[in-house]
Amino acid sequence: MKNKLINIPPLPAILLAIISVQFGAAIAKSLFPAIGAAGTASLRIGISAIILLLAYRPNLRAITPEQWKLVIPYGLSLGSMNLIFYLAIERIPVGLGVTLEFIGPLVLAVFGSKRMVDYFWVLLAAIGIALIAPWSGNGIDLIGVFFALLAGVFWATYIVLGGKVSKVMKDGDAVSTGMLFASLLIVPFGIMENGLSNLTPTYLGMGIALALLSSAIPFTLEMKALGQLPPRTFSILMSLEPAAASICAFFFLQEHLASSEILAVFFVIIASAGSTMTAKKAIQIKD
């Protein structure tokens, strides 16, 4: 099963990762009232670390100084991204949180562009993000907005570091070791918030499902993709996240999409598909 997961091509890997994360987001939101945002993040990251360490059994003693210099900040950025994003959607709607967070990868995509066609796909994705964001909402929590933007910074950092660490470590070793350091950073916040003291067998079961859907599976898939795609292409493909969040909200929360939001979904999908196709052609020409 593990080998089948690792052998998935980069584009399907990213799509599966996005779907998995959005299913996990629905579980996470339902846990907030019981154990809080930090408690939920701790449960997710902590269980994910255990699952991945048992699955891949990385030899920590064999990791070189060069690898440590990359995998430690990779893990810390991964953990920070998740905790801060949960703190954001505790205060603002999930759709807005995902949209604002994506500004980080979008800026990364802009700075990584070298051809005019690249700017076109980024612009198309940006239009979609602007359309899908509920900017007309009143009383938006500014602290929540700040947390979402900060999560975007760590998301961009995670993409850059993930691309680098994937070049010097095996996918499974990198993501499992990184998750170990993410848990060392995040779990203390869950303990301080005292949310973990409210754990029940039901919440623990939900936490295991959350860890699998939101961390263990998608981060492994993303690490595979990061090893084969440039950060710019990966960033634009991740523009599907806001669209996926809105679609999942429609199915799980019965939130209907407005015409502008449907158009936004169309824009980000076209931008992602276009970016992938032009990147593939560029690689073929180079080869």
C-alpha positions, 0 to 999 in steps of 0.5 A: 500500500505504501509503495502504491501511494508513493508511485502515484504521478505528481499531478494525481498526487496533488489532486488526491492530497487536496481532496484528502485535506478538505475531508480532514478540514470538515473533521477538524472544524467539528473538533474545535468546540471540544478541544480547541484549535491548538488541541486539534492541531496537536492531535492531528500532527502528533498522531500523524508523526506516530503513523509516519514514523511507524510506516517509514521507520527513518534511520535518524542516525544516518541523516547527514548534517546537510539533511538536518539543516533542511528537514528541521526547518521543513518540519517546523514550517509544516507544523507552524502552517497547520497550527496558525491556519487552525487559529485562523479558521477558528475566527473566520470562515474556512473559505476565506481562510483558505483563500487568504492562505493561498496568497503565500503560494501565489506570491511564490508562483509569481516570483518563480515565473520566467515566461509570459505564459506563466504570468497568465496562469498566475493572473487567472488563478489570482482572479479566481481567488479574488472572486471566491473570497467572501470580501463582502462579509461584514465583521471579519475578524482581523486577527483571523485574517492576519493568522490566515496570511501568516499561514500563507507565508509558512505555506510558501516556506513549506513548498520551497523547503519541501522541494529542497529536502525532497532532493536530498532525502527519500520521500518517506524519510523526509515527511516522517522526520519533518512531522516529528519536528512539527509535533515537537513544536505544536503539541506543547501548544495543545497541552497549554491550551488544555484542550487535550484533557477533554479527549474521549475515545470518540474524539481520539478516533476522529483525531486518527482520521484527521491525522490520516486525511489532513497530514499523513496521506496528503503530506506524503503525496505532496512530498512525492510531487515536490520532488518532480515539479518546480515550486512555481508549478506546485504553487499554482496547482495548489490554487485548487485549494480554495475551490476545493474548500468551497465545493466541500462546503457545498456538499458537507455544509450545504453552502450554495455557490454563487455565480461568481464563486462557480466562475472562480472555481473554473478560473483556478482549475483552468489555471492549474491545468494550463500551468501543468500543460505548459510546464510539461511542454517546457520539460519536453523541449528542454529534454 
